[in-house]
Amino acid sequence: MSLTKVGIGLLASIAVAASFSPAALAQQAPAASAAAPNNALLESYSAVTDEDLQSPADADWTMWRRNYANWGHSPLSQINDENVDQLDLAWSWTLEPGRQEMTPLVHDGVMFLMQTCNFTQAVDATTGDLLWEYRREVVEHPASLACGNRNAVLYEDKLIMGTHDAFLVALDVKTGQVAWEHQVGDWQVGHHYSGGPIIADGKIVAGMSGCYHINPGGCWISAHDVTSGEELWRTYTIPRPGEPGDETWGDVPLESRYGGSAWNAGAYDPDTKTIYYGIAVPIPWGSDQRGTEDGDVLYTNSTLALDAETGEIKWHFQHMPNEQWDLDHPFARLIVETDVTPNADEVDWIAPGLETGVTRKVITGIPGKTGVVWTLDAETGDFLWARDTVEQNVLLGVDAEKRIGLVNPEVRSAIGEEVFICPYLLGGINWQATAYNPDTNAIYAPLNNTCMNFTLNEVQPTVGGHHGSARSTPSIAESADGNVGSFTAINAATGETMWKFDQRAGFPGSALTTGGNLVFAVDDNRRLRAFDATTGDVLWEQVLNNRATGFPISYEADGRQFVAIPAGSSLSYTSMTPEIRVPTGGNMLYVFALPEGLGETASN
């Protein structure tokens, strides 16, 4: 397939604040890697093994949320609640213009920066000195979301990523040269990777995005050979004719079924060889537009548990059947072992007859835009408990036996009729990720109190089209007293709110926890804060050049712990806080550390 050096238009949604010219980017350098210098750091780089992924070295961050369980947690404690007030800038790096959704990766002192449209650089993690770079040509993609790349994964001697033009690509970590590439989808009809791959059972596993209008049959999750990218199995997120769940689409034929993107990376349990993926909305959003009437339209807005060897669906749970409002549920699933003792005073829905006080392995977190915490048994998918965190009026309860959320019939949308919905279609949470701290057994969530007036449109399907299903006007939830942002700590065993930090500015950035009893988060007003993970007290604050919608990490190099924050715009809630004004662009990587000699050396 020919790759053309032409630009794509940036997302026309109000969710995006940054603007850039991919055409200009494509002309800056050829679509090839710059040869790496003879660098001792690269020469000493060791291959990443399956054991490394299952039990990451404290110093490393080799995948999206650092471990297979998607915790977003570093055990490092050199920076802690007693000295974080002395945190200072160690180095910084200018990043590629465009959508900022990057996760830096670190292994053996080398940092990899997978930026917009797959522009990738390797730098010295101690100083930021450039080691090599790779630039992929930019195609004239019909899907405006295509250049938001959230993560890659390090494995063996390769950096493996999914691309905006629907390829899997492996780069040699020492040179940046392409080791292999394999086409999986068709970018010309809208396919792209926005959430990157994981390594599971020795295979590359990735979920496809972009199954919008004029792209029939829905998206899929597929497994690939690590040496070539060759496909090993594929599981579709919309059932094929005759498969279980096919009937939930009613009389709509397969060629008219759209959606079901798997646009964030999955979680993986190597003990049971089970992969957990979240699935997004059907397209178009409204059942009247789809012609599906009251059908549940599986497996949209569901958690899928897949057999890593075969891709077979072990179980599913549908959080939001018969989607109407673009309230996706593809976000991070956390794998946690915890007591299950939900407090009925704070937990809205508890499974009938639940045996409490029993330690279980659970799938938990906030998987969807409703802001609801869902806790399921990891082995069976049985419902355990769920609770609201922000104002929402679309879910009324849970049918534990049917393994499905119960949708409020009073807010069902009809074409041309306005309804009031909470939350807004940018969500109580979106792709900004929660984090978990095993020391506090708490989930830390960057939440937003939003609602909207929502009206379904007559649909005019276009290739790559997604955000044309409806029009909406956002507002702040009435119960929030004018505060959009609510950074919240929730006990994973009881569901109780441990503490909340409410403020006017929204929280579009992801959370990071560390072994130093710290949790980091960034708001719409450019404030990066370190909170005491136990009490919620603000211990340190730094004003950045922009909000930070990339994913923060912490790592160790040369005996020092660093905290890295990719700043720049993508997701934003400032449409509801017009007095908060931030610049356009200015993507930067900030790397903070304690002054040299302060604190004890972090353990490896």
C-alpha positions in Angstrom: 0.0 0.0 0.0 1.3 3.4 -0.9 1.8 5.8 2.0 1.4 9.4 0.9 3.1 12.4 2.5 0.0 14.5 3.0 -1.7 15.9 6.1 -4.7 14.8 8.0 -7.2 17.1 9.6 -7.1 17.2 13.4 -10.2 16.2 15.3 -13.0 18.7 14.9 -14.4 17.8 18.3 -14.2 20.2 21.2 -12.3 17.5 23.0 -9.2 18.6 21.2 -7.4 21.9 21.9 -4.2 21.4 19.9 -3.8 22.0 16.2 -0.9 21.1 13.8 -0.1 20.4 10.2 0.8 16.7 9.6 1.7 17.7 6.0 4.5 19.9 7.5 5.5 17.1 9.8 5.8 14.6 7.0 8.1 16.9 5.1 10.5 17.4 8.1 12.2 14.0 7.6 11.8 10.9 5.5 9.8 7.9 6.8 12.9 6.1 8.0 14.9 5.8 11.2 18.0 7.8 11.8 20.9 5.4 12.5 21.9 5.3 16.1 25.3 6.6 17.3 27.7 4.2 18.8 26.4 4.6 22.2 27.4 2.6 25.3 23.9 2.9 26.8 22.3 1.3 23.8 25.0 -1.4 23.6 24.3 -2.4 27.2 20.6 -2.6 26.7 19.3 -6.1 27.7 16.4 -8.0 26.0 13.0 -7.7 27.7 11.8 -11.2 28.6 8.3 -12.5 29.6 9.6 -12.7 33.1 10.5 -9.0 33.0 6.9 -8.2 31.8 5.3 -10.3 34.5 7.6 -9.0 37.3 8.9 -5.6 36.1 12.1 -4.3 37.6 11.4 -1.4 40.0 13.5 0.9 37.7 11.5 0.1 34.5 8.3 1.1 32.8 8.0 -1.3 29.8 4.3 -1.1 28.9 1.3 1.3 29.1 0.5 1.2 32.8 3.7 -0.5 33.8 2.3 -3.9 34.7 -0.2 -6.3 33.1 -2.7 -5.4 35.8 -2.9 -1.7 34.5 -2.1 -0.3 38.0 -0.1 2.8 36.8 2.0 2.3 39.9 5.8 2.5 40.5 7.1 0.8 43.7 10.0 3.3 43.8 10.1 5.3 47.1 13.2 7.6 46.8 10.7 10.4 46.2 8.2 10.2 49.0 5.7 12.1 51.2 8.6 13.5 53.3 10.7 15.0 50.6 8.5 15.5 47.6 8.3 19.2 48.4 12.0 19.4 47.1 11.2 17.9 43.7 12.8 19.9 40.9 13.1 19.8 37.1 15.9 17.4 36.1 15.5 17.8 32.3 12.9 18.4 29.6 12.4 17.6 26.0 10.4 19.2 23.2 7.9 16.8 21.7 6.3 16.6 18.3 3.3 19.0 17.8 -0.2 17.3 17.8 -2.4 15.2 20.0 -0.6 14.5 23.3 -1.6 11.0 24.4 1.9 9.5 24.8 3.2 7.0 27.4 7.0 7.1 27.8 8.6 3.7 28.2 11.9 3.0 30.0 14.3 0.0 30.2 18.0 -0.1 31.1 18.2 3.6 31.3 16.8 4.2 27.8 13.5 6.1 27.3 11.3 5.7 24.3 8.9 8.4 23.3 6.1 7.3 20.9 4.5 10.6 19.8 1.8 11.7 17.5 1.5 9.9 14.2 4.0 7.4 15.4 7.0 9.7 15.4 9.4 7.9 17.9 12.6 8.9 19.6 14.9 7.1 22.0 16.7 9.3 24.6 19.0 8.8 27.5 16.6 8.6 30.5 19.1 10.4 32.8 19.8 13.4 30.6 17.3 13.4 27.7 20.1 13.2 25.1 18.8 11.9 21.8 19.9 8.4 20.7 17.8 7.8 17.6 14.5 8.7 16.0 12.0 7.2 13.6 9.4 9.0 11.6 6.5 7.3 9.9 4.9 8.9 6.9 1.6 10.5 7.5 -1.4 9.3 5.4 -4.5 11.2 4.5 -6.5 9.3 7.0 -10.3 9.7 7.0 -10.6 9.2 10.7 -9.6 12.4 12.6 -8.7 10.5 15.7 -6.1 8.4 14.0 -2.9 10.1 15.1 -3.4 9.9 18.8 -1.0 7.1 19.8 -1.2 6.2 23.5 1.2 3.4 24.0 3.7 0.8 22.7 5.4 -2.2 24.4 9.0 -3.3 24.8 9.7 -7.0 24.2 13.0 -8.8 23.5 15.1 -6.3 21.5 12.1 -4.6 19.9 9.8 -1.7 20.4 6.4 -2.8 19.1 3.6 -0.3 18.3 0.3 0.0 16.4 0.2 2.8 13.9 -2.2 5.4 12.6 -2.3 3.5 9.3 -3.4 0.2 10.9 0.0 -1.6 10.8 1.9 -3.3 13.6 5.6 -2.2 13.5 8.6 -3.5 15.4 11.6 -1.2 15.7 15.1 -2.4 16.7 15.6 -0.7 20.1 19.3 -0.1 19.4 19.0 1.6 16.0 15.4 2.7 15.5 15.4 0.7 12.2 12.2 -1.1 11.2 12.7 -4.8 12.0 9.3 -5.8 10.5 5.9 -4.3 9.8 2.6 -6.0 9.2 -0.6 -4.5 7.8 -3.7 -5.5 10.0 -6.5 -3.1 9.0 -7.3 -0.7 6.2 -6.6 2.9 7.0 -8.5 4.1 3.9 -11.8 3.0 5.5 -10.9 4.4 8.9 -9.0 1.6 10.8 -6.2 2.8 13.1 -4.5 1.9 16.3 -5.0 4.5 19.1 -4.3 2.1 22.0 -1.2 0.1 21.5 -0.4 -3.6 21.9 0.4 -5.8 24.8 2.5 -9.0 24.9 0.4 -11.9 26.2 1.4 -15.6 26.2 4.3 -14.7 23.9 2.0 -13.0 21.4 1.4 -9.4 20.3 -2.3 -8.6 21.1 -3.9 -5.4 20.0 -7.4 -4.0 19.6 -8.4 -2.2 16.4 -10.1 1.2 16.3 -11.9 3.1 13.7 -14.8 0.8 12.8 -17.1 3.7 12.0 -19.6 4.4 9.2 -19.0 2.5 5.9 -16.8 0.0 7.7 -19.1 -3.0 8.3 -18.9 -5.8 10.8 -17.3 -3.9 13.7 -13.7 -4.0 15.1 -11.7 -6.8 16.5 -8.9 -7.9 18.9 -6.1 -9.9 17.2 -3.0 -11.8 18.2 0.2 -11.8 16.2 3.5 -13.5 15.9 6.3 -11.5 17.7 8.9 -12.2 14.9 6.8 -11.2 11.9 3.5 -9.7 13.0 1.6 -12.5 11.2 -1.9 -12.9 12.5 -2.6 -15.9 14.8 -6.2 -15.3 15.8 -8.9 -12.7 15.6 -11.9 -12.1 17.8 -14.6 -9.8 16.5 -16.2 -7.4 18.9 -19.6 -7.6 17.1 -20.8 -11.2 16.8 -21.0 -12.8 13.3 -24.2 -14.5 12.1 -25.0 -17.6 14.1 -22.6 -16.7 16.9 -23.9 -16.1 20.5 -25.0 -12.4 20.7 -25.9 -12.1 17.0 -29.5 -11.9 18.0 -28.9 -8.7 20.1 -28.6 -6.7 16.8 -32.1 -7.7 15.7 -32.7 -7.7 12.0 -29.7 -5.4 11.2 -27.5 -7.3 8.8 -23.8 -7.7 9.6 -22.8 -5.3 6.8 -24.8 -2.6 8.6 -23.3 -3.1 12.0 -20.6 -0.7 13.0 -18.5 0.2 16.0 -17.1 -1.9 18.9 -13.6 -0.3 18.7 -11.1 -1.7 21.3 -9.2 1.6 21.6 -7.2 1.1 24.8 -4.7 -1.6 25.7 -6.0 -4.6 27.5 -5.0 -6.2 30.8 -3.5 -9.7 31.1 -3.3 -12.4 33.8 -0.4 -14.7 33.0 -1.5 -17.2 35.7 -4.8 -17.9 33.9 -3.7 -16.8 30.4 -6.7 -14.5 30.3 -6.8 -11.1 28.4 -9.3 -8.5 29.5 -10.4 -5.9 27.0 -12.9 -3.1 27.1 -15.1 -2.4 24.1 -16.5 0.9 23.0 -19.9 2.1 21.6 -21.9 1.0 18.6 -21.9 3.4 15.6 -24.1 5.4 15.2 -24.9 6.0 18.8 -28.7 5.9 18.9 -30.7 2.8 18.5 -33.2 4.7 16.3 -30.3 5.5 14.0 -29.0 1.9 14.0 -32.4 0.3 13.6 -31.7 -2.1 16.5 -34.7 -1.1 18.6 -34.2 -2.5 22.2 -31.5 -4.9 21.3 -28.4 -5.0 23.6 -26.0 -4.8 20.6 -23.2 -7.0 22.0 -20.3 -6.8 22.7 -20.4 -3.0 22.7 -19.7 -1.3 26.1 -18.6 -4.7 27.5 -15.7 -6.3 29.3 -14.4 -9.3 27.4 -12.3 -12.0 28.9 -10.3 -13.8 26.2 -8.3 -17.0 26.1 -4.8 -15.8 25.2 -4.0 -19.0 23.3 -7.1 -19.0 21.0 -8.9 -15.7 21.4 -12.0 -17.5 22.5 -14.4 -15.4 24.7 -14.4 -16.9 28.2 -17.0 -14.5 29.6 -18.4 -11.1 29.0 -20.2 -8.5 31.1 -22.1 -5.6 29.4 -22.0 -2.4 31.4 -24.2 -0.4 29.1 -26.5 -2.2 26.7 -28.2 -0.5 23.8 -25.9 2.6 23.8 -27.4 6.0 23.0 -25.0 8.7 24.0 -21.4 7.9 23.2 -20.7 6.8 26.8 -17.8 4.4 25.9 -16.5 1.7 28.2 -13.1 0.8 26.7 -10.9 2.2 29.5 -8.4 0.5 31.8 -9.4 -2.6 33.6 -7.4 -3.2 36.8 -6.6 -6.7 38.0 -6.5 -6.6 41.8 -6.5 -9.2 44.6 -8.5 -7.8 47.5 -11.1 -8.5 50.1 -14.6 -7.9 48.8 -16.5 -6.1 51.5 -18.6 -3.4 49.8 -20.1 -0.8 52.3 -23.8 -0.5 51.5 -23.8 3.1 52.8 -21.6 4.1 49.8 -22.0 1.4 47.3 -25.1 1.7 45.1 -25.3 -1.9 43.8 -24.2 -5.1 45.5 -24.7 -8.6 44.1 -27.6 -10.4 45.9 -26.2 -12.9 48.4 -22.6 -11.7 48.0 -20.2 -13.5 50.4 -18.3 -10.7 51.9 -14.8 -10.7 53.5 -13.5 -13.2 50.9 -10.3 -12.3 49.1 -10.7 -12.6 45.4 -8.9 -11.7 42.2 -11.2 -9.0 40.6 -11.5 -6.8 37.6 -12.1 -3.4 38.9 -11.7 0.3 38.1 -13.8 2.8 36.1 -14.1 1.3 32.7 -16.6 3.8 31.2 -17.5 7.4 30.8 -20.4 7.1 33.3 -17.8 7.2 36.1 -19.2 4.0 37.7 -16.7 1.8 39.6 -17.4 -1.8 38.5 -16.0 -4.8 40.4 -16.3 -8.3 38.8 -14.9 -11.7 39.6 -11.8 -12.1 37.4 -12.3 -15.8 36.8 -16.0 -15.9 36.1 -17.1 -12.3 35.3 -19.7 -12.5 38.1 -20.9 -9.1 39.2 -19.8 -8.2 42.8 -20.5 -4.5 43.3 -20.7 -1.1 41.6 -21.1 2.5 42.6 -21.3 6.0 41.2 -18.5 8.5 41.6 -20.0 11.4 39.6 -23.6 12.5 38.8 -25.1 10.1 36.2 -28.7 9.4 35.1 -28.3 6.7 32.5 -27.9 3.6 34.7 -30.5 2.6 37.2 -29.0 -0.7 38.5 -27.5 -4.0 37.6 -29.0 -7.4 36.7 -26.4 -9.7 38.3 -27.9 -12.8 36.8 -28.0 -11.5 33.2 -24.6 -9.8 33.8 -25.8 -6.5 32.4 -26.3 -2.9 33.5 -29.9 -1.6 33.6 -30.4 1.5 31.5 -32.8 4.3 32.4 -35.7 4.1 29.9 -36.7 7.8 30.6 -33.6 9.1 28.9 -33.7 7.0 25.8 -32.9 9.2 22.8 -35.0 9.7 19.7 -33.8 11.5 16.5 -34.4 15.2 16.8 -35.6 15.2 20.5 -33.4 16.8 23.1 -32.7 14.9 26.4 -30.7 15.9 29.4 -27.9 13.4 30.1 -25.2 13.1 32.8 -22.4 12.8 32.2 -21.3 14.7 29.1 -20.0 12.7 26.1 -16.4 13.5 27.2 -17.3 11.6 30.3 -17.0 11.6 34.0 -13.7 10.0 32.9 -12.3 9.3 29.5 -9.0 7.8 28.3 -7.2 9.5 31.2 -6.4 6.5 33.4 -7.0 5.6 37.0 -4.2 4.3 39.1 -4.0 1.7 41.9 -1.7 1.6 44.9 -1.3 -1.8 46.6 -0.1 -0.2 49.8 -3.4 1.7 50.3 -5.6 -0.8 48.3 -7.1 2.3 46.7 -8.1 3.4 43.2 -7.2 7.0 42.3 -9.5 8.5 39.7 -9.3 11.8 37.8 -13.0 12.6 37.5 -15.2 15.3 36.0 -18.7 16.5 37.0 -20.4 17.0 33.6 -23.8 16.8 32.0 -25.2 17.7 28.6 -28.3 18.5 26.5 -28.1 15.9 23.8 -30.0 15.4 20.5 -29.5 12.6 18.0 -29.0 13.8 14.4 -30.2 12.3 11.1 -27.2 10.3 10.2 -25.3 10.9 6.9 -22.7 8.1 7.0 -19.2 9.1 5.8 -16.0 7.1 5.7 -14.2 7.4 9.0 -17.0 9.4 10.5 -17.6 9.1 14.2 -18.7 12.3 15.9 -21.6 13.1 13.6 -24.2 11.0 15.4 -25.5 13.8 17.7 -25.1 17.4 18.8 -24.6 18.2 22.5 -24.1 21.2 24.8 -22.0 20.5 27.9 -22.7 21.9 31.4 -21.4 21.3 34.9 -23.4 18.9 37.0 -25.8 20.8 39.3 -24.6 18.8 42.4 -21.0 19.9 41.9 -21.3 23.5 43.0 -19.5 24.8 39.9 -16.6 22.4 40.2 -15.8 20.3 37.2 -12.8 18.4 38.6 -12.9 15.8 41.4 -9.7 13.8 42.0 -11.0 10.9 44.1 -9.5 8.0 46.1 -11.7 4.9 46.4 -11.1 1.8 48.6 -11.0 -1.2 46.3 -12.4 -3.6 49.0 -15.2 -1.5 50.4 -16.0 1.0 47.7 -15.8 3.8 50.2 -14.5 7.2 49.3 -11.2 7.7 51.2 -10.8 11.3 50.1 -11.7 13.8 47.4 -10.1 16.9 45.9 -12.8 19.0 44.3 -11.9 22.1 42.2 -13.1 24.3 39.4 -10.6 23.0 36.8 -11.2 19.6 35.3 -8.9 16.6 35.4 -8.0 15.5 31.8 -4.7 13.8 32.8 -4.0 10.3 34.1 -3.0 9.3 37.7 0.3 7.9 38.8 1.0 6.2 42.2 4.3 5.4 43.8 5.8 3.5 46.7 6.5 6.8 48.4 2.9 7.2 49.4 2.3 9.6 46.6 -0.2 10.1 43.8 0.4 12.5 40.9 -2.3 14.2 38.7 -2.5 17.2 36.3 -5.5 19.4 35.8 -6.9 21.6 33.0 -5.3 24.7 34.6 -1.7 23.2 34.1 -1.3 22.3 37.8 0.8 19.1 38.4 0.3 18.1 42.0 1.7 15.4 44.3 -0.9 14.2 46.8 -0.4 12.2 49.9 -2.0 8.9 48.8 -3.4 8.2 52.3 -4.9 11.7 53.2 -5.2 13.6 49.9 -3.1 16.5 51.2 -1.3 18.4 48.5 2.4 18.0 49.2 3.9 19.7 46.0 2.6 21.7 43.0 4.2 22.7 39.8 2.7 24.9 37.0 3.4 23.4 33.5 3.3 25.1 30.1 0.1 23.2 29.3 -2.3 20.6 30.6 -0.8 17.1 30.5 -3.0 14.5 28.7 -0.2 12.1 28.2 0.4 9.3 30.7 2.9 10.0 33.6 5.5 7.4 34.6 8.2 7.0 37.3 11.4 5.2 36.8 15.0 4.9 38.0 18.3 5.7 36.2 21.8 6.0 37.6 20.4 5.5 41.1 17.9 8.4 40.9 14.1 8.2 40.8 12.5 10.3 38.1 8.8 11.3 37.5 8.1 12.0 33.8 5.0 13.9 32.6 4.2 14.4 28.9 2.5 17.8 28.7 0.3 19.1 25.9 -3.3 19.2 24.8 -5.8 16.6 23.6 -8.7 15.9 26.0 -10.0 19.1 27.7 -13.0 20.1 29.9 -12.4 23.9 29.5 -15.5 24.4 27.5 -17.3 24.5 30.9 -14.7 26.7 32.5 -14.0 29.5 29.9 -12.0 31.5 32.3 -9.3 28.8 32.3 -7.2 29.5 29.3 -4.2 27.4 28.1 -2.0 27.7 25.1 -2.4 25.7 21.9 0.4 23.2 21.3 3.7 23.4 23.2 4.1 19.7 23.7 6.9 19.0 26.3 8.2 16.2 28.4 9.0 17.3 31.9 11.2 15.0 34.0 11.5 15.8 37.7 13.8 14.4 40.4 15.1 15.3 43.9 18.4 17.3 44.0 21.4 15.0 43.6 22.4 13.3 46.8 19.0 13.8 48.5 17.2 10.6 49.5 18.4 7.0 49.5 19.1 5.1 46.3 15.9 3.4 45.0 16.1 -0.4 44.9 16.1 -2.3 41.6 
